[in-house]
Amino acid sequence: MFFASSAKPIDDNLKNFVDEIEAQSPSLSVLTARQFRYSLRQTPVELNIKEPRQFNVLEEFIIRAAIEFQPPPTEDELASVLGLDSVFIKTTTATLRSLQTLSPTSPLTVTPEGRSFYEKGSVPQPPYPIQINAITDPLSDKITFQSESLNETVINLPDLADFITIDNTIADIASLPLEKIQKNIQASGLALHLPEEGKIVTSCKVLASTQKIWRKISLFVIFDALEDKLSIQIRNGKQILESASNWLEVLHNEGKISLQALCKLSTEAINFEREAILKQKNTEIEARLENIRKKALEIAAKASDKIDKSKVLGEAVQLRDGQISQVFSEVLNSAKSQVIIYSPWVNQTVVNEKFLTLLQKLANRGVWILIGHGIARRQDEDKPIPPEVEKKLRAIKTPDGLPSVQVFLLGDSHVKEVIVDKEIHLCGSHNWLSYRGDYLPRGESVYKVTIPHQVQEAYEFLANRFQNHAQNLWQNALENRDYQLAVETLCVWGALGMEDIALKEIQKNNWFELLPVWLNLALQGLKLKNLSDDSASFKTALSLLSQVSIEETFLEQLQQGWRKVISAIAINNPKTALNLLTDEVWAQFIRLKIVQESDSRNDFILYRP
């Protein structure tokens, strides 16, 4: 929070919610929080419900005869076959017709509804009525049903409709198609329409006039400094009303609502808060760099000490001009698993063939490379990376075909940092990936830091930015079912050692086409020793095999992936590999032809792709 809560238009009874929202991330600040009321519409309705009962012997025979006899029999013909008085047959068929099980005229023909009940061994009972309430919510634009009626209460709060035009047009419940009513009843969680059990709502009628019911809601305006974005959130208690929130954001972006009128939040106040947050964020970065500068001076002052503690505690060494490029190259070449670079700009002067060759050598060793760039607060105002440069960077692959380099326009940052293997941190005034076309000394200085806690602090700052960006990429990939975008996201998670998060998202969204990609991530993690042989993720991934069809187009890649992963685990720990191959897993391996039925588990773990 960057100016006092008392200076913000925040209702007293919402302050706890404000604290919870701002505790989620240092970049979040609630600019205003106010309560309003708005009206629901409650309409009492009567439903008729039909439920099944088991048919008796005569009913079963009549229905069966109507289905199987060709041509279908009449009542008299069926009575003759059974040797019964036709009165018994006609009485029973009259009952079945009244239940819409048989068609109304002879010969005996089963209705689709009757056939459905017959397949379940039952016939419907006469429908019975039940009274419930239809609730129309103009904010969610939904009609729901509930058994208990809402209480009419007085709420002394501003009416949201006084500030925003809310469409309170009530759908005529009586005119709604029965199918829509049935679906809404099911969505409301009422066990009144259960077709699979034979319980069916057959009709709905309005019993009385519609009643207005007031409900309390809360409105929050939230600024995210990381995204430089203003969002509006509507809540009913702790529940976020997604559709209402999105609707208000659209209205605000289109200039159709005024935050000044709605919640006493002026444009000046928004800009003040925004600048305060961004200033605070930059202050934190500068403070971190200042600590590094002080440490470097302390080490330089103690350079004459006989005992060199730097090897134990790490050090911060200042580099100048010509030293910078040389150390940058040396540090990159030393990378074993991960390189993170943030440079405000990227150009082809630095990202030349020599630099690309270096990155490819790192990729050949399985090193992940994350590059962030951008300096402007708005990405559309930033200087883009030349397309040909970005294309060449993205073309760098690992031996297993994964994109080793991920490059993103993150924006809104002046930091110029390099972090290698979470062990070495380069920071200062040097633009790592953009020069002005020459390599002449410019009086620049850079610090090479190996002090563990300071390297970790810098890593967490940059890793968090990439993780937030990955989360946005994943949401876009899900919305558009964009496979390539999903692969990019998985590679960012893999680069950050978040293979478990990648797998959970694949499982959560049933996107099993991405499993071969995840196996390649896991294989790289095993080779780099960033992922342990006994990681719980492997058991989770194996449990998903039962949901993979033998007809999948990605089956061959899945087969190869598991062979390589099990082999990589077995090289270091054969017992762990064997423990993963339980009877259930082995059965799935055979079904999916990852192994042959004649293979043994002991021989399989000795397999070397």
ZADOPA-302105 format. One record per residue: residue in three letters; x, y, z of N, C-alpha, C in turn. Coordinates in steps of 0.05 Angstrom, whole numbers, plus 5000, padded with zeros to 4 digits. Example, Ala and Ser with C-alpha at 12.3 -4.5 7.8 and 13.67 -1.06 7.14 Angstrom:
2
ALA526448865156524649105156526449345156
SER525749555142527349795143525850015157
END
This chain:
609
MET501749765000500050005000501850255000
PHE501450444981503350654977502350924985
PHE499850964989499051195005496951095024
ALA496651245046495151135069492351055062
SER491450835075488750735070486650955075
SER487251125095485351335101485051535078
ALA487051545060486951725038485451595014
LYS484851345016483551204995480551165001
PRO478851164981476051114986475550814991
ILE476050735015475750445023473750435046
ASP471650285043469650245065470950095088
ASP470350175112471550055136471349755137
ASN468949645130468549355133469749195110
LEU471149335092472549185070475649195074
LYS476549315095479449345098480949075101
ASN479648875114480848615116481148485088
PHE479148515071479348415044481548555029
VAL481848815033483948965020486648855028
ASP487048815054489548705064490248435051
GLU488148265048488547995037489348015007
ILE488148204993488848234964491648334961
GLU492448534977495048654974497248464984
ALA496548275002498448085012499147874991
GLN497547844970497947644949500547704934
SER501247964930503548044915504348324922
PRO507048374923507948654929507148854907
SER506448744883505848924861502849014861
LEU501248894879498348954879497749174899
SER496049354891495049564909492049614903
VAL490449604924487549664921487149964923
LEU486150084902485850374901483150454914
THR481150284912478650344925477150094930
ALA475450094951473749864957471149974969
ARG468949924954466450034964464249824961
GLN462149854978459949664977457549804964
PHE456049634949453549724935451349514940
ARG449049584931446849394930445849384901
TYR444849154894443449124868441248924872
SER439348924853436948764857436948504840
LEU436148284853435548034839432548034835
ARG431547844819428747804815428047514823
GLN426147484840425347214850422547154840
THR422246924827419646844816418946564826
PRO416746524841415946254850414846094826
VAL415645854823414745684801414045404811
GLU412345264796411644994802412644804780
LEU414144604788415144404770413544154772
ASN413144014750412043744751414343544745
ILE414543354763416843164761415842884758
LYS417042744739416342464734418642284743
GLU418042084759420141894769419341614761
PRO421341434759420741164751419940974774
ARG418640754766418240534785418640274769
GLN419240054782419539804768416939714755
PHE417039614730414639524717413939234728
ASN411339174727410438904734410738714710
VAL410038464714410538264693408838314668
LEU406338394672404538434649405438684634
GLU406238904649407239144635409739084619
GLU411538924631414038854617413338704591
PHE411438514592410838354569409638524547
ILE407838704555406438874535408539054521
ILE410339184536412339364525414239204507
ARG415038964516416838804501415538714475
ALA413038634476411538554452411338784432
ALA410839024443410539254425413139324411
ILE415439244424418039304412418839084392
GLU418338824400419438604385417538484364
PHE414938504368413038374349412938534323
GLN413038394301412738524275410638374258
PRO408438504251407838784258407038814287
PRO407039054298406139094326403238994330
PRO402738864353400038754358398038964368
THR395538894366393339044379392938924406
GLU391339054424390738944450389338674448
ASP387438654429385938394426387838174417
GLU389538234398391438034389393337934411
LEU394238124427396038054449394537894471
ALA391937964476390337814495390037524486
SER389637494459389337224448391837064452
VAL394137184447396737044450397136954479
LEU396337124498396837064526394536904538
GLY392336874524390036734535388736874558
LEU388837144556387637314577385237464566
ASP383437544585381237714578382437984568
SER381538084545382638334534382238564553
VAL380338544572379938764592382438814607
PHE383838594616386338624631388538774614
ILE388638694589390738814572390039104567
LYS387539174561386739444556387039624580
THR386439514604386839674628389739754632
THR391539554627394439604631395539794609
THR394639754584395639924563394540214567
ALA392140234579391140504584392940654604
THR393840494625395640614645398340694632
LEU399340524614401940584601401640814582
ARG399240844569398841074552398741334568
SER397441314591397241554608399941654618
LEU401841464619404641524627406441584604
GLN405241624580406741674555408841464548
THR408241214557410140994551409340864525
LEU406640854519405640754494404340974479
SER404440954452403141154435400141134440
PRO398641354435395741364443393941184426
THR394841084403393040934386394140654380
SER392440464373393240204365394440214336
PRO396140024329397139804345399039904367
LEU399939724384401639794407404339874398
THR405140134403407740244395408940384419
VAL411440324424412840444447413940724440
THR413440924457414541194452417541194459
PRO419041384448421841414456422341424486
GLU420541574500420741584529420341314542
GLY418241164531417640904542419940714537
ARG421240724513423540554508425840614527
SER426240874532428440954550427940834578
PHE425540854588424940744614425140434614
TYR424240314592424240024590427139914592
GLU429040064580431839974581432939984609
LYS431640144626432540154654430839974672
GLY429039824660427339634675425139774691
SER424039994680422040144696420040274677
VAL418040384689416140554676415740804693
PRO414941034681414641274697412141264714
GLN412441404737410041434754408641694745
PRO406141734754404741984747406342214759
PRO406642434744408142664754406942784779
TYR408742904796407843034820409043314820
PRO407643504833408543784833410543844856
ILE412244044851414044154872414444444867
GLN414444604888414844894885417644984893
ILE418945134875421545244880421545534870
ASN423945664870424145944863426145974840
ALA425446134820427246204799428446474806
ILE431146494806432546734813434046844788
THR433347084780434647214758436647414768
ASP439247384760441347554770442347714746
PRO441847984745442648144722445648174719
LEU447148154741450048184739451347934727
SER450447704734451547454723450147374697
ASP447847514692446147454669445447154668
LYS444647054692443846774695441246744709
ILE439846534703437446454718438146194733
THR437846204759438345964776435845894791
PHE435745654801433445554816434345464844
GLN432745524864433345424891430745364906
SER431045174925428745084940427645294959
GLU429545424974428745624994428445894980
SER426546044989426246314978428146504992
LEU429046714977430746914989429147105006
ASN430347185029428947365047429147655037
GLU426947795039426948075031428048245054
THR430348375049431648525070432148815060
VAL432448995079433049275073436049305074
ILE437249405053440149455052440649745046
ASN441749885065442150175062444950225050
LEU445150175024447550225009446850354983
PRO448750484970448150594943447350374924
ASP445450444907444550254886446450264862
LEU447550034855449450034833448150124807
ALA445550084805444050174781443950474778
ASP444550624799444550914798447051014783
PHE449050834781451650914768452150764742
ILE450850534739451350364716448650264706
THR448250274680445750174668445849864669
ILE444149754685444049464688441449374674
ASP441749174657439449074643437848894662
ASN435649004672433948854690431548714676
THR431848684650429648544636429548254645
ILE427248184655426847914666425847734644
ALA427247514640426347314621423647204631
ASP421747174612419247054619419646764624
ILE419646674649420146394656418246214641
ALA415746294638413746124625414346084596
SER415846274584416446254555419046114549
LEU420546054570423145914566422645634556
PRO424245534538423945254530424445064553
LEU422944844555423244664577426144554579
GLU427444514557430144414557432044604571
LYS431744874567433345064581432845074611
ILE430245044618429545034647430844794660
GLN430744564646431944314656434944354661
LYS436244474641439144514644439844704667
ASN438244914670438745104692438244974719
ILE436244804721435744654746438144474752
GLN439144344732441544174737443944334746
ALA444344564732446644734739446344854767
SER443944874777443444984803444044784826
GLY444644534818445244334838442944214852
LEU440544254841438144124853437743854840
ALA437243654857436843374847434043334839
LEU433143504820430343484811430143384782
HIS432243424767432243334739434743154735
LEU434342894736436542704734435842494713
PRO436142564688435342384666436642104668
GLU439142094676440441834678439141644698
GLU437741764717436241604737433241584731
GLY432441704709429641704701427941914714
LYS429142094729427642314742427742554724
ILE425342644715425142844694423143064702
VAL424043314698422143544700420643554674
THR417943534676416343524652414943784645
SER414743964664413544224659414244424680
CYS413844684675414444894694412345124689
LYS411145214711409345444708409745644730
VAL409345894724409646114744407246124762
LEU407746144788405646144808404746424817
ALA406646614817406046874828407847084814
SER407347334820408847544807411747554818
THR413447674803416347694809416747894832
GLN418647824850419247984873422148094871
LYS422548344878425248464878426648394905
ILE429048284903430648224927433348364925
TRP434048514946436648664945438948484955
ARG441148514942443648364950445948564952
LYS447648504971450048664976452448564960
ILE453848734947456348664933458548864940
SER461048774935463348954939464848994913
LEU465749244909467249314885470149394893
PHE472149274880474949334886476249424860
VAL477749644861479349734838482249674846
ILE483649504830486249404838488249484816
PHE490549584825492749644807494949444810
ASP495849324787498049134787500449274774
ALA502449334791504849484781506449314761
LEU506449054765508048874748506948874720
GLU504248884717503048894691502249174682
ASP502649364700501749644696498849644686
LYS497149514702494449464693492449524716
LEU490249654708488149704727485949494723
SER484949374744482749174741480549234761
ILE478149154754475849184771474848914779
GLN474348884805473448624816470948654832
ILE468948494825466348484840466248234856
ARG465548264882465448034900462748014914
ASN461847774918459647714937460947574960
GLY461547724982463147615003465947564993
LYS466947314996469647254986469547154957
GLN467147094947466846984920467147204899
ILE469047164881469347354859467347294837
LEU465847494829463847464807465247524781
GLU466247314768467947354744466547504722
SER464147414715462747534692462147834697
ALA461247894722460648174729463248344728
SER465348234738467948374739468848434710
ASN468648234693469548274665467748484651
TRP465148474657463248654644463948944652
LEU464448994678465149264687467749364675
GLU469749174672472249254660471849344631
VAL470149204617469549274589468249554588
LEU466349594606464949854607466950084613
HIS468750024632470750234639472650284616
ASN473650074603475450114580474150254557
GLU471550224554470050364533469150644541
GLY469850724566469150994575466251024582
LYS464850804588461950814593461350844623
ILE463350814640462850864669465151034679
SER464551184700466551364712467251264740
LEU469851214744470651124771470451354791
GLN470551604781470151834798467351824810
ALA465351784793462551774802461951524818
LEU463051304808462451044820463651004848
CYS466151074850467551024876469451244885
LYS468851494875470351724884473351694879
LEU474051574856476851534849477451694824
SER479051904828479652074805482051964789
THR482252064764484551994747487152074760
GLU487052304774489552404787490352214809
ALA488452114825489051924846490251664835
ILE489051564813490151324800492951364791
ASN493551584778496251644768498251674791
PHE497351804813499051834836499851564848
GLU497951394851498451134862500250964844
ARG499650984818501250834799504250914800
GLU504651174800507451274801508751194827
ALA507251204849508451134875509350844876
ILE507750674865508350384865510850334847
LEU510850444823513050404805515650514816
LYS515350744829517750864842518850684864
GLN516950574880517750404901519150154890
LYS518050044868519249804857522149864847
ASN522550094833525150164824527050224847
THR525950334869527550384893528550124905
GLU526849924905527749664916530049544899
ILE529849574872532049474855534549624860
GLU534349894862536750054867537949994894
ALA536249934914537249874941538849614940
ARG537849424924539349164922542049204908
LEU542049374888544649424874546549584892
GLU545449764908547149914927548449734947
ASN546949534957548149344976550549194963
ILE550149134937552348994922554749184920
ARG554349444914556549634912558049654938
LYS556549664960557849694986559549444992
LYS558449214986559948964991562548964974
ALA562349054949564749064932566949244944
LEU566049474955567949654967569249534992
GLU567649395008568649265032570749055025
ILE570148905004572048694996574648814985
ALA574349034970576749164959578449274982
ALA577149375003578649495026580149275041
LYS579149035040580348815055582048635037
ALA582748735013584148574994586948485004
SER587948645023590648575034590548365055
ASP588048275063587948065084589247815074
LYS590547675092591947425085589947205081
ILE587747205095585746985093583647065072
ASP583446915051581446975029578846835036
LYS576946985047574346865055572446865031
SER573146995009571347014986570446744975
LYS572346554977571646284966569446154983
VAL569246235008567346115026564746275026
LEU564946535028562646705031561746835005
GLY563346804984562746944959563847224959
GLU563647354936564747624935563247794915
ALA563748054916562648244896565048394885
VAL565648354859567948474847567048674825
GLN568248914825567549104805569149074780
LEU567749074757569049054731568649304715
ARG570549384699570249634684570949584654
ASP569449724637569949744609570749474596
GLY573249444587574149214572573848954587
GLN573948964614573648714629570748594626
ILE568848764622566048684623565348474602
SER566148534576565448354555566848084558
GLN569348094568570847844572569647674593
VAL568947794616567747644638564947544630
PHE563447704615560847624606561047364590
SER562947354572563347114556564146874573
GLU566046924592567046704609564746594626
VAL563046774637560946684655558846524639
LEU558246614615556346464598557446184592
ASN559946174585561245914577561345724601
SER561245834625561445664649558745534656
ALA556545624643553845534651553545234648
LYS552245124669551744834669548844764665
SER547044944674544144874672542345104664
GLN543045354672541145574668542545844665
VAL541546004646542446274642540046454641
ILE539946674657537846864655539147134649
ILE538047264628539147534620536847724618
TYR537147964631535248174626536848414615
SER536048494591537348724577535148904566
PRO535149164571533049334561532549304531
TRP534649274516534449254487536049014477
VAL535348924453536848704440537248784411
ASN539748764402540148814373542148614361
GLN542348624334543948434320546948484322
THR547648724333550548784336551748594357
VAL550148534378551148344399550248064392
VAL547748034385546747764379547547704350
ASN550147664346551247604320551747304318
GLU553047224296553446934292555246814314
LYS557146974324558946874345557346824371
PHE555647014377554046984402552046764399
LEU550746734376548846524371550246244372
THR552646234363554145974364554745904393
LEU555346104410555746054438553245954451
LEU550946074445548445984457547845694448
GLN548445634422547845364413549645154427
LYS552145234433553845054449552645004476
LEU551545214488550345174515547844994512
ALA546245034491543944874487544644584483
ASN546844534469547744254465548444114491
ARG549144274511549644164538547144144555
GLY544844234543542344224558541744464575
VAL543244684570542944924586540445084577
TRP538745164596536445324590537345624590
ILE536145774571536846064569534346224568
LEU533946404587531646584588532546864584
ILE531447004564532147274558529747454560
GLY529847654577527747854580528748124570
HIS527048274558527848544549525448734550
GLY526048994547523949194548524449394570
ILE523949644564524449854585521950024589
ALA520250054569517850224572515750094589
ARG514150264602512050154619509850024603
ARG509250134579507350014561508849864539
GLN508149614535509649454516509349564488
ASP507049684481506649784454508350034449
GLU509650144471511350374468514250294467
ASP514850034471517649944473518849894445
LYS521449894445522949834420523049534417
PRO521749424396521649134394524349014385
ILE524648764392527048614382526748574352
PRO528848604337528648554308527648274302
PRO525648244285524447974281526447764272
GLU528447844256530447644247532147544270
VAL532647724290534247654313532647464331
GLU530147534335528447354352528147084339
LYS527847074313527546814298530046644302
LYS532346764301534846614304535146514333
LEU534346674352534546594380532646354385
ARG530246374375528246154380528945904364
ALA530745924345531445684329533545514344
ILE534645604366536645454381535245234397
LYS536044984392534644754404536544584421
THR535444444440536944244455537243994438
PRO538943804446539243554431536543404428
ASP534643444446532143304445530043464430
GLY530843694417529043844401527444054415
LEU527944104440526544314455527744584449
PRO526144794448527245064445528845144470
SER531445174467533145224490532945514499
VAL532545704480532445984486529546084485
GLN528746214507526046344508526546634511
VAL525546794493525947084494523247224494
PHE522947414513520347544517520647844522
LEU518747994511518548274517516948304543
LEU518448354565517148384591516548674597
GLY518448854589517949144593518149244621
ASP517949514624517849644650520149574668
SER522549564658524849514675527349624664
HIS529049754681531649854674533849664682
VAL533149444694535249264704536949154681
LYS539449114686541348994666542848784681
GLU541848534680542848324698543148064683
VAL545147914692545547644682545947464707
ILE544547234707544747044729545346774717
VAL547446634726548146374715548246174737
ASP546545964733546445734751545845804780
LYS544546044784543946134811546446174828
GLU548746204815551346224829552746474823
ILE552446584799553846824791551847034781
HIS552247274791550447494784552147724773
LEU551547804748552748044737550648264736
CYS551348504746549448724745550948984744
GLY549649184732550849444730549649614708
SER551349774694550349954674550649864646
HIS551649614642552249514616549849394603
ASN549249474578547049354563548049104550
TRP547348874562548548614554548048544525
LEU545748594515545148504488544648724468
SER545748964474545449184455547749384459
TYR549349424438551349634438550449844417
ARG551950054415551350264395553050224370
GLY553949974366555449924342558449924346
ASP559449974370562249974375562849844402
TYR565349784408566049664433568049834448
LEU567950094443569750274457568950304486
PRO570950354504570250404532568450644536
ARG566450604553564450824558564350894588
GLY566350804603566250864632564150694646
GLU563350474634561350304647562650134669
SER560950054688561849874710559749664715
VAL560749434721559049194727560149054751
TYR558348934767559148784790558748484784
LYS560848334790560648044789560247944818
VAL557947834823557147764851556947464853
THR558147354874557847074880557047034909
ILE556147244923555147224950552447084949
PRO552146844960549746684956547046824960
HIS546746964983544047074989543447304970
GLN545447454960544947664942544347564914
VAL545747344906545047224880542247114881
GLN541546984904538846864906536747084905
GLU537247314918535247534917534847634889
ALA537047664874536747754846535347544829
TYR535947294834534747074819531647074824
GLU530847094849528047084855526547314841
PHE527747544840526447774827525947724798
LEU528047634783527747584755526047334749
ALA526447124765524946874760521946924764
ASN521247094783518447154788517247294764
ARG518747474751517747604727517247404704
PHE519047224700518747024680516446834686
GLN516146764712513946584720511246714715
ASN511046974722508547114717507847134687
HIS509947174672509547184642508746904632
ALA509946694643509246424635506346364641
GLN505346464664502546414672500646544652
ASN501346784643499746924623499746774596
LEU502146674588502346524564500646274565
TRP500646144588499145894591496145944589
GLN495246164601492346234599491546284570
ASN493346424555492746464527492746204511
ALA494646024518494745774504492245604509
LEU491245614534488845464541486445574526
GLU486145844526483845964514483645914484
ASN486045894471486045854442486945574434
ARG487445404454488445134450490845144431
ASP492645324437494945374420497245204430
TYR497844994415499844794423502644924425
GLN503445084405506145194405506545384428
LEU504445544434504645724457504845564483
ALA503445334484503545164508506445054511
VAL507644974489510444874490512345084501
GLU512045334491513645554502513345584532
THR510945564541510445594570511745364585
LEU511445124576512744894589515744924591
CYS516945034569519845074569520745284589
VAL519045494593519745694613519645564641
TRP517545404646517345264672519645074675
GLY520344934654522644744655525244894661
ALA525645134649528045294654528145384682
LEU525845434695525745524723525645294743
GLY525845044733525744814751523044764762
MET520944844747518144814756516744594740
GLU518144364735516944144720514344044733
ASP514244064760511843964774509444134768
ILE509844404766507644584759506744524730
ALA508644474712507944414684506144164683
LEU506943954698505443704697502643744710
LYS502443894731499843934744497944074725
GLU498944274710497244414691496344234668
ILE498144054659497443864638495243684648
GLN495543584672493543404684490943544689
LYS491043784700488643944707487043994682
ASN488344044659486844124635486643894615
ASN487443654623487143414606488443464578
TRP490743604578492143654553494343454550
PHE493643204545495642984545497442994521
GLU496743144501498443174477501143294485
LEU501243434509503643564518505443374535
LEU504443134541506042954557508842894545
PRO509042844519511742794508513643034512
VAL512543284511514143514516515043514545
TRP513243454563513943444591516143234596
LEU515943014583517942804587520742894578
ASN520743064557523343174548524443374569
LEU522543524581523443714602524543554625
ALA523143344633524043174656526743044649
LEU527042954624529642824616531943024619
GLN531443274611533543474613534043534643
GLY531943544659532343584687533943364700
LEU533543124692535042894703537942914695
LYS538442984669541243004660542743224674
LEU541343444680542643674693542643644724
LYS541343424733541043374762539443584776
ASN537643714761535843904773533243774782
LEU532743534772530343374779531343114790
SER530343044814531242804827529942554815
ASP531442324817530442074806527741994819
ASP527442054845525141974860522942184862
SER523042374843521042594843518242474841
ALA516342584857513542484857512242544830
SER513442724814512242784788512242544770
PHE514242364772514242134754511941944760
LYS511241904785508941734792506341864782
THR506242124784503842264774503542224744
ALA505842264730505842244701505141964692
LEU506141764706505441484700502541424705
SER501341554725498541504731496741604708
LEU497741794692496141904670496041724645
LEU497641514645497741344621495141204616
SER493641144637491041014634489041184619
GLN489541444617487741624603488541674574
VAL490741544566491741584538490741364521
SER489641434498488541234479490841124462
ILE490640874453492540754435492440884408
GLU490341044402489941164376491141454375
GLU492341544397493341824397495541864377
THR495542104364497542164344500342204356
PHE500442264382502942314395504142064409
LEU502941834403503641594418506641524414
GLU507641554389510441474385512341644401
GLN511741914403513442094419513242014449
LEU510841934457510441854485512041604491
GLN511941414473513441164476516441224479
GLN517541384461520441444461521141604487
GLY519341784495519841944519520141774544
TRP518241584547518441424572520841234571
ARG521541134547523840964546526341114555
LYS526641364545528941524552529041594582
VAL526641674592526541754620527141524639
ILE525841294635526441064652529340984650
SER530440994626533340934623535041134639
ALA534441394637535941594651535841554681
ILE533541484691533241424720534841184728
ALA534740974711536040714717539040744717
ILE540140924701543040964700544141034728
ASN542641214741543541304768542441124790
ASN540041014787538740864809536940654797
PRO537940424791536240204779533940134797
LYS534340134823532140054842529840254840
THR530440514838528240714835526740674810
ALA528140604788526840554762524940314764
LEU525940104777524239864780521839914797
ASN522140074818519940144836517740294821
LEU518440454801516440594786514840414768
LEU516040184760514640004742512939804757
THR510939894770509039724784507439554765
ASP505939364775504339194757502439354740
GLU501139554752499239724738500639884716
VAL502939994723504440154703505439974681
TRP506439744688507439554667505239474648
ALA502839434659500539364641499939594622
GLN500239844631499840074613502040094593
PHE504540034601506740034582506339834560
ILE505239604567504639394546502339484528
ARG500239604541497939684525498739904505
LEU500440084513501240304496503640244479
LYS504539994481506839894465509440044471
ILE509640144496512240254504514240024507
VAL513139794515514739544517513139334503
GLN514439104497513138874486512338684508
GLU510338524503509438334524511638144532
SER513538084513515637904519517938024535
ASP517838294538520038434553519738384583
SER522038394597522038384626522738654637
ARG521938714661522538974673525539014677
ASN526938804685529838824690531238884664
ASP530438754642531738814616531039094606
PHE528539184612527739444602529339664614
ILE529939654640531439874652534339884642
LEU535239664630537939664619537939774590
TYR535539834579535339934552536640204550
ARG538240244529539440504525538640604497
PRO536940814496536040914470538341004452
END
